[in-house]
Every structure is written in C-alpha cells, then in structure tokens.
C-alpha cells in the first residue's frame, strides 16, 4: 500500500513538473509571430514527453504538411520551425 501511495505521489509531482514546463513553453510561444506561432500551435498537441526521436519525426512531417497545404510559407520555414521548437524544448527543461 505504501508503494502505491509513493508511486501516486511521484506521478503527481511529475505531472505538475510537465504542466509547469508547458506553461513556460506557452509563455515563450506567446512571443512568436506569424508562421512560427502557427507551427507551434499545430505541433504542440503532437508532442510526447520523453520521445525525442519520435517528436523530431512528428515535427518534421507536420511542418512539411503545413508547407504543402499552404498554411506556412516555404521561404523561411526552417527559421520559423526552429523558433517554434525552441519554445517546445522548454517543456523538458
């Protein structure tokens, strides 16, 4: 029983830390403009905490899809994506 309580407490602390990370990331994203903000908003729901390589694939495919659909401009997309990712990285810090 004590193990379950300790595990639940650790899980609650972990979830609180992740939420705080998202708050920092969202505050960062509030300062983004144009396509950087669009990329952040589109990618954010696809991020899985702790899955770095999977997140890189999801980010890349999402940005490619956004360019193909005309949601963001091809010219400058790399810089805009880097700005969005810089904010997303704050979740894990």
NORPE-V70149 format. One record per backbone hydrogen bond with DSSP energy under -0.5 kcal/mol. CO is the residue of the C=O (numbers start at 0). NH is the residue of the N-H. E is the energy in kcal/mol with one decimal. If there is no record, write none. Layout:
<<CO NH E> <CO NH E>>
This chain:
<<0 4 -2.0> <1 5 -2.7> <2 6 -2.6> <3 7 -2.6> <4 8 -2.4> <5 9 -2.6> <6 10 -2.6> <7 11 -2.2> <8 12 -2.3> <9 13 -2.4> <10 14 -2.6> <11 15 -2.2> <12 16 -2.3> <13 17 -2.2> <14 18 -2.4> <15 19 -2.2> <16 20 -2.1> <17 21 -2.4> <18 22 -2.2> <19 23 -2.0> <20 24 -2.5> <21 25 -3.0> <22 26 -2.1> <23 27 -2.2> <24 28 -2.6> <25 29 -1.6> <26 30 -0.5> <27 30 -1.5> <28 31 -1.6> <32 35 -1.3> <32 36 -0.7> <33 37 -1.8> <34 38 -2.6> <35 39 -2.3> <36 40 -2.6> <37 41 -2.0> <38 42 -2.5> <39 43 -2.7> <40 44 -0.6> <42 45 -2.2> <42 46 -0.6> <43 46 -1.5> <46 48 -0.5> <47 50 -2.1> <49 51 -0.5> <50 54 -2.9> <51 55 -2.4> <52 56 -1.8> <53 57 -2.5> <54 58 -3.0> <55 59 -2.5> <56 60 -2.6> <57 61 -2.2> <58 62 -2.7> <59 63 -2.4> <60 64 -2.3> <61 65 -2.4> <62 66 -2.3> <63 67 -2.7> <64 68 -2.2> <65 70 -2.5> <65 71 -1.0> <66 69 -1.3> <73 76 -1.7> <75 79 -2.3> <76 80 -2.8> <77 81 -2.1> <78 82 -1.9> <79 83 -2.0> <80 84 -2.8> <81 85 -2.2> <82 86 -1.3> <83 87 -2.1> <84 88 -2.4> <86 89 -1.2> <87 90 -1.5> <88 91 -0.9>>
